[in-house]
Amino acid sequence: MLTKLFTPIAAFTVGLMLAVTAPSSVNAAKVINAKGDILALTLNSGILVELDKPATSVFIGNPELADVQVQSPTIIYVFGKGTGSTNLFALDSKGRVLLNSPVTITHDVTSLNESLTTISPNGGLMARSTPTGIMLTGNVKTAAQAEDARRMADLYLGGGTVFNRIDVAGAMQVNLRVRIAEVSRSVTKQFGFNWEALGRIGDAVLGFATPTNIISGADDFTRLGAGTNYFGNYTDGNVSVTGLVDALNEEGLLTILAEPNLTALSGETAEFLAGGEFPIPVPQEDGAVTVEYKPFGVSLSFTPTIVGDNLINLQVSPEVSQLSSTSAINVGGAFIQSLLTRRVSTTVELASGQSFAIGGLLSNDGDNNISKTPLLGDIPILGALFRSASFQRNETELLIIVTPYLVRPSNSRIAEPTDGYIPPTNKDLYVDGVNFRPTSSAAKPKNTAESDVKLAGPAGFILE
């Protein structure tokens, strides 16, 4: 920006025309006796520069960074409108240089630094101005404090870039332990008399069903098998009578316990799947058939965020699924099984080491069936010989428990499941019937350079 001063009145007029951004209060500006030193300004503020001799020309090297306003031949007002460095020049009537001063414009971070102390009083948070934005440095305990400082600087800056160089001293990794406990109890009761065949005389068959081949060749009415079904057969010459007595009373108890464990950085998502995939044929428009695979088993997806000194915000989605033929379909001759799925998705906040149940399911299914021979099964008392009754009840209870931990990697050697294991010898395997020989780590043979490494200290992660 170039300004030529001919008279005091002309200089004042030209100065007003060159002003792009006038100060709100010129009297409040700082007056500097310019001697070629660096002129330091903050963004959106100005200073008054006093010259030793009257100047006829005043200009700024980069008008994008600063504006100049001539108050008099010896007073120049400089206003900073962009961060960076430039130069201010002043010439006299003979073209001699009266002033050549570097000008630096930075952000005024004084009020921002005062605000940062409210986030972490002892963390030493500090904001420094850069040519393109603000740089944050210091130490905080949690990622949430670092994020608050970044947002505060971003709002204060109103544009530009915030360089976040804040160190988070606390643990930044979260280990999630999910315990999926399912108890399934089934009760089945069945009793009845099922006539497979009333009689066989020679090659003629009499009765309600064709005789089975399970019982044949017995001279006496004999019970075959020691299971829950009682088979009977009577043979005399060429006459054979076969019957089946159903007597079943069964109780089953199944317990499934899965404990998937995952570790992820704060703000990152981790996924886990223990199971498999089954194929599903998908018909296409051109008649071709493609195959897609659907996963099943125990899966887990979670996203932890450390929001406090010992507080974790957790988005967790565990799922338990298994193949079932209950709702299976037939597509193009292919038998496709369905999935029985139990899924939970939630967001909670809790401290490290605390547990909570995020899902529970209790189901109770009952089924009663009576099979009988028409007419004969309705006869009082004797009709019991021609009926078969079955009762089945299934009870299932599912509970999902989640426990997060703030963790950091361990510097010591991590214990392995195979530590202290020695393969069995032939004597152990064939004579003693032992397929493994567990032993302590102290008794392990020293066959490697790492044999002197002791399992001292914690195994796995260090819990806080």
Backbone torsions as a table, in degrees:
resi	resn	phi	psi	omega
1	MET	NA	125.8	-175.0
2	LEU	-114.7	133.0	179.5
3	THR	-133.8	129.2	176.8
4	LYS	-112.0	132.2	-178.1
5	LEU	-108.2	119.8	179.0
6	PHE	-103.8	-44.9	176.1
7	THR	-135.7	163.7	177.1
8	PRO	-57.7	-37.8	-179.9
9	ILE	-70.1	-43.5	179.3
10	ALA	-64.1	-38.5	179.5
11	ALA	-62.0	-41.7	179.7
12	PHE	-65.0	-39.7	-179.8
13	THR	-66.6	-45.4	179.8
14	VAL	-63.6	-37.5	179.3
15	GLY	-62.1	-39.9	178.2
16	LEU	-66.1	-36.9	-179.4
17	MET	-69.9	-31.0	-177.1
18	LEU	-84.1	-13.5	-176.5
19	ALA	-71.6	122.5	177.6
20	VAL	-93.7	-43.0	179.2
21	THR	-130.6	104.6	-177.1
22	ALA	-79.9	146.5	179.0
23	PRO	-72.5	151.9	178.7
24	SER	-71.7	-29.0	179.8
25	SER	-150.3	100.1	-177.9
26	VAL	-66.3	-34.2	-177.6
27	ASN	-63.6	-23.2	-178.6
28	ALA	-84.7	-6.1	-177.7
29	ALA	-72.8	153.3	179.8
30	LYS	-81.7	134.0	-179.6
31	VAL	-98.1	126.4	-178.4
32	ILE	-122.5	132.4	174.2
33	ASN	-84.1	102.5	-171.5
34	ALA	-72.6	129.8	176.3
35	LYS	-135.9	24.5	-179.6
36	GLY	91.8	3.2	178.5
37	ASP	-76.4	169.0	179.3
38	ILE	-69.5	131.6	176.3
39	LEU	-97.9	111.6	-177.6
40	ALA	-98.8	122.7	178.1
41	LEU	-123.6	158.0	169.4
42	THR	-106.7	157.1	-176.1
43	LEU	-59.8	136.1	178.8
44	ASN	64.8	31.1	174.9
45	SER	-138.9	166.9	-176.9
46	GLY	-140.9	168.8	177.7
47	ILE	-138.2	155.6	174.1
48	LEU	-100.5	129.8	-179.5
49	VAL	-110.1	124.1	-179.6
50	GLU	-102.0	125.1	-179.6
51	LEU	-95.1	151.7	177.9
52	ASP	-75.5	-29.7	-178.9
53	LYS	-129.2	155.1	178.1
54	PRO	-64.0	141.3	179.5
55	ALA	-112.0	145.1	176.3
56	THR	-104.8	-19.7	178.7
57	SER	-136.3	130.9	177.3
58	VAL	-134.1	130.9	177.9
59	PHE	-151.2	158.7	-179.0
60	ILE	-111.2	143.2	-177.0
61	GLY	-65.2	-43.4	-179.1
62	ASN	-124.6	98.4	-178.8
63	PRO	-63.8	-14.3	178.0
64	GLU	-73.0	-20.3	-177.2
65	LEU	-98.9	-31.0	-175.2
66	ALA	-151.7	153.4	173.5
67	ASP	-115.9	151.6	176.1
68	VAL	-121.4	142.9	177.7
69	GLN	-132.8	124.4	-176.4
70	VAL	-88.1	117.7	177.5
71	GLN	-88.8	-36.2	178.8
72	SER	-160.8	173.0	179.9
73	PRO	-59.9	-18.1	-179.1
74	THR	-117.6	0.0	-179.3
75	ILE	-122.9	123.9	179.8
76	ILE	-124.3	132.6	176.3
77	TYR	-102.4	126.4	-179.7
78	VAL	-114.0	127.1	-177.7
79	PHE	-120.1	126.5	179.8
80	GLY	-88.3	125.5	-179.8
81	LYS	-124.1	1.7	175.9
82	GLY	-157.4	148.6	-178.5
83	THR	-81.1	140.9	179.9
84	GLY	148.5	-162.0	-178.5
85	SER	-130.8	142.8	176.8
86	THR	-153.5	-166.6	-179.5
87	ASN	-135.7	146.5	176.3
88	LEU	-110.2	128.9	-178.1
89	PHE	-121.6	145.6	174.2
90	ALA	-139.5	132.4	-177.8
91	LEU	-123.2	150.5	176.1
92	ASP	-90.8	-172.4	-176.0
93	SER	-67.2	-21.6	179.2
94	LYS	-96.7	7.4	177.9
95	GLY	82.6	10.1	178.0
96	ARG	-81.2	143.5	-176.9
97	VAL	-78.0	117.3	175.1
98	LEU	-91.4	-28.0	-175.7
99	LEU	-150.4	132.5	171.7
100	ASN	-143.0	87.8	-173.9
101	SER	-116.2	133.0	171.7
102	PRO	-66.4	143.5	179.1
103	VAL	-123.3	125.4	176.4
104	THR	-117.9	131.1	178.8
105	ILE	-117.1	123.1	-179.2
106	THR	-127.4	169.3	175.3
107	HIS	-75.5	144.0	174.4
108	ASP	-85.6	99.4	-174.8
109	VAL	-99.9	11.3	-178.6
110	THR	-62.5	-51.0	179.7
111	SER	-67.4	-32.7	177.8
112	LEU	-66.0	-41.8	178.5
113	ASN	-64.0	-35.6	176.3
114	GLU	-65.2	-36.9	178.6
115	SER	-71.6	-32.6	-179.2
116	LEU	-67.0	-26.5	178.8
117	THR	-66.7	-22.7	177.4
118	THR	-72.8	-24.2	179.2
119	ILE	-77.9	-47.5	-179.9
120	SER	-142.0	92.9	-176.1
121	PRO	-59.0	-34.7	-176.0
122	ASN	-107.6	11.7	-175.8
123	GLY	-88.8	-10.4	-179.7
124	GLY	68.5	31.6	178.2
125	LEU	-65.9	136.6	-178.3
126	MET	-147.2	140.6	176.4
127	ALA	-109.0	133.8	177.5
128	ARG	-124.0	141.3	-180.0
129	SER	-79.8	140.1	174.5
130	THR	-125.1	163.8	-179.6
131	PRO	-58.6	-26.4	-177.7
132	THR	-114.3	2.3	-179.1
133	GLY	171.7	-141.7	-177.4
134	ILE	-131.9	139.4	176.2
135	MET	-110.2	130.3	178.6
136	LEU	-104.3	133.2	176.7
137	THR	-134.2	163.5	179.2
138	GLY	131.3	-171.4	-178.2
139	ASN	-129.6	139.1	174.7
140	VAL	-134.3	166.8	-177.8
141	LYS	-88.6	-30.0	-174.8
142	THR	-130.6	160.1	176.7
143	ALA	-68.2	-28.1	179.0
144	ALA	-64.8	-38.9	177.7
145	GLN	-65.3	-39.7	177.4
146	ALA	-64.5	-38.4	178.5
147	GLU	-68.2	-39.1	177.2
148	ASP	-62.2	-41.1	178.7
149	ALA	-64.9	-39.7	178.9
150	ARG	-64.8	-43.3	179.1
151	ARG	-64.6	-39.1	179.2
152	MET	-63.8	-42.4	178.7
153	ALA	-67.3	-35.9	179.5
154	ASP	-66.0	-42.1	177.4
155	LEU	-66.8	-39.0	179.9
156	TYR	-66.8	-39.2	-176.8
157	LEU	-70.6	-41.8	179.9
158	GLY	69.3	17.1	-176.7
159	GLY	149.0	162.7	-175.8
160	GLY	91.3	-163.2	-173.7
161	THR	-121.1	137.1	174.1
162	VAL	-104.1	114.9	178.2
163	PHE	-92.3	112.8	-175.6
164	ASN	-95.5	108.7	176.9
165	ARG	-117.3	31.5	-179.7
166	ILE	-81.0	132.4	177.1
167	ASP	-92.5	132.7	177.0
168	VAL	-98.7	114.5	-174.7
169	ALA	-78.6	-26.8	-176.5
170	GLY	-77.0	175.8	178.1
171	ALA	-67.3	134.3	-178.4
172	MET	-109.9	5.1	-179.0
173	GLN	-117.4	145.3	-178.5
174	VAL	-124.8	127.5	173.6
175	ASN	-102.6	127.8	-177.5
176	LEU	-112.7	125.5	176.2
177	ARG	-111.8	119.3	-179.9
178	VAL	-113.4	123.0	176.9
179	ARG	-106.9	117.9	179.8
180	ILE	-110.1	107.4	-177.2
181	ALA	-111.4	123.3	178.7
182	GLU	-129.0	129.0	177.3
183	VAL	-118.6	120.4	-179.6
184	SER	-119.0	122.1	-178.5
185	ARG	-120.2	128.9	-179.6
186	SER	-126.5	139.0	178.3
187	VAL	-126.7	126.3	-180.0
188	THR	-129.2	127.3	177.1
189	LYS	-130.0	133.3	-179.1
190	GLN	-149.0	133.6	177.1
191	PHE	-151.6	137.2	178.0
192	GLY	173.1	175.8	178.8
193	PHE	-123.1	116.8	-175.4
194	ASN	-112.8	114.9	-179.7
195	TRP	-82.7	111.6	174.8
196	GLU	-78.4	-34.3	176.0
197	ALA	-163.1	136.0	178.1
198	LEU	-79.1	-32.3	-178.6
199	GLY	-176.1	155.9	174.4
200	ARG	-133.0	122.8	177.2
201	ILE	-118.8	105.8	-176.4
202	GLY	65.2	-126.6	178.4
203	ASP	-93.1	-0.8	-178.7
204	ALA	-89.9	140.8	-179.1
205	VAL	-113.4	127.3	177.2
206	LEU	-120.2	143.8	176.1
207	GLY	132.0	-163.9	-175.0
208	PHE	-99.3	-12.5	-178.8
209	ALA	-152.5	162.5	178.7
210	THR	-72.9	134.4	-179.9
211	PRO	-58.3	142.6	178.0
212	THR	-81.8	160.0	178.1
213	ASN	-91.6	4.8	-178.9
214	ILE	-66.8	-39.9	-176.1
215	ILE	-114.2	117.8	177.5
216	SER	-163.3	152.7	176.6
217	GLY	78.0	12.4	179.4
218	ALA	-94.8	135.6	-179.9
219	ASP	-81.1	-24.2	-178.7
220	ASP	-123.1	163.9	174.7
221	PHE	-70.2	106.9	-168.3
222	THR	-122.5	139.6	172.0
223	ARG	-82.7	128.6	-179.3
224	LEU	-111.9	129.5	177.3
225	GLY	88.3	146.9	-179.6
226	ALA	-109.3	17.9	-178.4
227	GLY	-84.2	-153.8	-177.1
228	THR	-84.9	-8.1	177.0
229	ASN	-106.0	140.2	-178.5
230	TYR	-113.3	116.0	179.7
231	PHE	-100.4	141.9	177.9
232	GLY	-133.1	147.1	-179.0
233	ASN	-148.3	137.4	175.3
234	TYR	-128.9	127.8	-178.7
235	THR	-129.4	131.4	176.7
236	ASP	-142.5	100.6	-177.4
237	GLY	70.8	-122.4	179.9
238	ASN	-102.4	20.1	178.0
239	VAL	-109.2	127.1	-178.5
240	SER	-131.2	129.7	177.0
241	VAL	-121.7	127.8	-177.3
242	THR	-127.2	138.0	177.3
243	GLY	-144.6	162.7	-179.8
244	LEU	-133.3	123.8	175.9
245	VAL	-103.4	119.1	178.7
246	ASP	-91.6	121.6	175.3
247	ALA	-141.1	99.3	-174.9
248	LEU	-129.2	125.6	175.3
249	ASN	-139.5	109.3	-172.0
250	GLU	-135.4	138.5	173.9
251	GLU	-129.9	129.9	-179.9
252	GLY	-124.2	145.6	179.0
253	LEU	-135.0	119.0	-177.4
254	LEU	-120.9	129.8	178.9
255	THR	-122.9	126.3	178.0
256	ILE	-118.0	123.9	178.9
257	LEU	-128.1	114.6	177.3
258	ALA	-117.3	137.2	180.0
259	GLU	-130.0	74.3	175.1
260	PRO	-69.2	139.2	179.1
261	ASN	-125.5	134.0	179.8
262	LEU	-137.5	149.8	176.0
263	THR	-129.7	134.4	-178.4
264	ALA	-146.1	156.4	174.0
265	LEU	-71.1	156.2	177.5
266	SER	-61.5	126.3	-179.8
267	GLY	90.6	-8.5	179.5
268	GLU	-102.0	157.7	-177.9
269	THR	-105.1	134.8	176.1
270	ALA	-121.0	145.3	-178.4
271	GLU	-130.7	151.6	-175.8
272	PHE	-145.5	138.3	176.4
273	LEU	-143.9	123.8	173.2
274	ALA	-121.5	102.1	-175.9
275	GLY	173.2	-126.3	-179.4
276	GLY	-167.0	-167.0	178.1
277	GLU	-135.1	141.4	178.0
278	PHE	-119.7	145.9	-174.4
279	PRO	-80.4	145.6	175.3
280	ILE	-130.6	117.8	176.9
281	PRO	-71.8	135.5	-179.1
282	VAL	-123.2	110.5	178.2
283	PRO	-67.1	141.1	177.7
284	GLN	-105.8	172.4	-177.1
285	GLU	-66.0	-32.6	-178.5
286	ASP	-84.8	9.7	179.6
287	GLY	90.5	-11.0	178.1
288	ALA	-74.0	160.3	-178.8
289	VAL	-123.1	123.5	174.9
290	THR	-106.5	165.7	-176.4
291	VAL	-119.4	127.7	172.8
292	GLU	-114.4	148.5	-178.1
293	TYR	-112.5	131.0	178.8
294	LYS	-110.8	130.9	-179.5
295	PRO	-77.9	153.6	174.2
296	PHE	-149.4	161.6	-178.8
297	GLY	125.7	-149.2	178.3
298	VAL	-102.4	115.7	-179.6
299	SER	-123.4	155.0	-178.1
300	LEU	-148.6	134.9	174.7
301	SER	-137.2	129.3	-179.8
302	PHE	-148.9	150.4	178.3
303	THR	-128.8	106.5	179.5
304	PRO	-92.9	148.4	173.9
305	THR	-137.9	120.5	179.2
306	ILE	-80.1	113.5	-174.2
307	VAL	-109.5	-7.1	-179.2
308	GLY	-151.2	-174.1	-178.7
309	ASP	-59.9	-37.5	178.7
310	ASN	-142.1	26.1	-174.3
311	LEU	-114.3	136.8	-176.4
312	ILE	-124.5	127.1	169.4
313	ASN	-91.7	125.8	-169.0
314	LEU	-127.9	123.6	169.4
315	GLN	-106.5	112.0	-172.8
316	VAL	-129.4	141.4	-179.1
317	SER	-139.3	84.7	174.3
318	PRO	-84.1	154.3	-178.7
319	GLU	-151.0	138.6	175.7
320	VAL	-125.9	121.8	-179.5
321	SER	-137.7	151.0	179.1
322	GLN	-147.7	153.0	179.5
323	LEU	-70.6	144.3	-179.1
324	SER	-148.0	145.9	176.6
325	SER	-98.0	8.7	-177.5
326	THR	-62.2	-47.9	-178.9
327	SER	-114.2	34.6	-179.3
328	ALA	-68.5	152.7	179.4
329	ILE	-129.6	164.5	179.2
330	ASN	-115.7	114.5	-179.4
331	VAL	-119.2	110.0	178.3
332	GLY	60.6	34.7	-179.0
333	GLY	83.9	-1.5	178.8
334	ALA	-98.9	128.3	179.8
335	PHE	-87.3	112.5	-175.3
336	ILE	-109.6	121.6	178.6
337	GLN	-79.1	161.1	177.3
338	SER	-103.0	178.5	179.9
339	LEU	-118.8	132.9	168.9
340	LEU	-96.2	113.6	-170.4
341	THR	-120.6	136.8	170.7
342	ARG	-123.4	117.2	-172.5
343	ARG	-131.8	139.1	177.4
344	VAL	-133.8	137.6	176.1
345	SER	-139.9	125.7	-176.4
346	THR	-156.5	167.0	176.1
347	THR	-130.0	124.9	-177.3
348	VAL	-138.2	168.6	173.5
349	GLU	-128.7	133.5	179.6
350	LEU	-159.2	165.8	-178.8
351	ALA	-83.6	162.9	178.9
352	SER	-62.6	130.5	179.6
353	GLY	90.2	-10.0	177.8
354	GLN	-81.7	147.3	-179.1
355	SER	-116.9	153.8	175.5
356	PHE	-154.7	152.9	177.2
357	ALA	-94.9	123.8	-177.9
358	ILE	-105.1	-4.0	179.0
359	GLY	-165.1	144.8	176.4
360	GLY	-147.1	146.3	-178.8
361	LEU	-144.3	130.2	176.7
362	LEU	-130.4	117.6	179.4
363	SER	-124.6	146.5	-178.9
364	ASN	-140.2	109.2	-178.9
365	ASP	-114.8	134.3	177.6
366	GLY	-126.2	147.9	-177.9
367	ASP	-145.9	122.9	177.0
368	ASN	-118.5	129.0	179.3
369	ASN	-132.8	139.5	175.3
370	ILE	-128.6	121.1	175.9
371	SER	-110.0	134.3	-177.6
372	LYS	-148.6	159.5	175.4
373	THR	-81.5	131.3	-179.7
374	PRO	-53.1	141.0	178.5
375	LEU	69.6	-58.0	-176.1
376	LEU	-66.4	-33.3	-180.0
377	GLY	-70.3	-13.8	-179.6
378	ASP	-94.8	-3.4	179.9
379	ILE	-69.9	129.9	177.8
380	PRO	-58.2	142.5	178.0
381	ILE	63.2	-65.1	-177.9
382	LEU	-67.2	-21.3	-179.5
383	GLY	-65.4	-17.7	178.3
384	ALA	-64.7	-24.3	178.6
385	LEU	-73.4	-14.0	-176.8
386	PHE	-117.6	21.3	178.5
387	ARG	-127.5	153.7	175.5
388	SER	-137.9	120.4	-177.7
389	ALA	-111.3	139.8	178.2
390	SER	-134.1	145.1	180.0
391	PHE	-136.3	132.4	-178.9
392	GLN	-140.9	135.1	178.5
393	ARG	-137.3	132.6	179.4
394	ASN	-120.9	127.6	177.3
395	GLU	-121.2	130.5	-178.8
396	THR	-132.2	132.0	176.3
397	GLU	-129.7	127.6	-177.7
398	LEU	-124.6	134.3	179.5
399	LEU	-136.5	132.5	179.7
400	ILE	-117.7	121.2	-177.8
401	ILE	-119.0	132.7	-176.2
402	VAL	-120.5	134.8	177.9
403	THR	-136.4	113.3	175.6
404	PRO	-95.3	151.9	177.6
405	TYR	-134.4	137.8	167.4
406	LEU	-78.8	124.2	-173.6
407	VAL	-133.6	163.4	171.1
408	ARG	-141.2	152.3	-176.4
409	PRO	-60.5	148.8	180.0
410	SER	-92.0	137.0	177.2
411	ASN	-82.3	-21.0	-179.7
412	SER	-83.1	167.5	179.5
413	ARG	-66.9	135.6	-178.1
414	ILE	-88.0	130.9	179.5
415	ALA	-66.8	143.4	-179.8
416	GLU	-114.8	155.2	178.9
417	PRO	-62.6	-24.3	-178.0
418	THR	-88.1	-1.4	177.4
419	ASP	-62.7	134.4	179.0
420	GLY	79.7	16.1	-179.0
421	TYR	-109.8	132.0	176.2
422	ILE	-124.6	128.2	179.1
423	PRO	-58.7	146.8	-177.8
424	PRO	-72.5	151.4	173.6
425	THR	-83.8	175.3	177.9
426	ASN	-61.9	-36.3	177.9
427	LYS	-65.0	-44.4	178.9
428	ASP	-62.1	-39.0	-173.4
429	LEU	-78.0	-46.3	-172.1
430	TYR	-96.8	-29.7	-177.9
431	VAL	-93.5	-51.7	-177.2
432	ASP	-87.6	-13.5	-179.6
433	GLY	68.5	31.8	-179.8
434	VAL	-110.7	127.5	-178.9
435	ASN	-99.8	7.2	174.0
436	PHE	-158.0	156.9	178.1
437	ARG	-129.3	89.3	178.6
438	PRO	-70.0	143.4	178.5
439	THR	-150.2	160.1	179.7
440	SER	-72.6	160.8	-179.5
441	SER	-64.3	-26.0	-180.0
442	ALA	-70.4	-27.1	-177.6
443	ALA	-93.1	0.7	-179.7
444	LYS	-68.6	144.6	177.8
445	PRO	-67.5	139.3	-179.0
446	LYS	-90.2	90.6	-177.6
447	ASN	-116.6	3.0	178.8
448	THR	-134.3	167.7	178.6
449	ALA	-69.8	-18.5	-178.8
450	GLU	-89.7	7.2	-176.5
451	SER	-68.2	-21.4	179.5
452	ASP	-82.5	-5.1	-178.8
453	VAL	-76.5	121.9	178.8
454	LYS	-92.6	150.5	175.5
455	LEU	-84.4	63.9	180.0
456	ALA	-92.4	139.3	179.0
457	GLY	94.4	-177.9	-175.6
458	PRO	-72.4	152.8	176.7
459	ALA	-99.0	135.6	178.2
460	GLY	80.9	-129.4	-176.7
461	PHE	-92.8	155.7	173.1
462	ILE	-93.6	116.3	-176.9
463	LEU	-85.4	139.9	179.5
464	GLU	-115.9	NA	NA
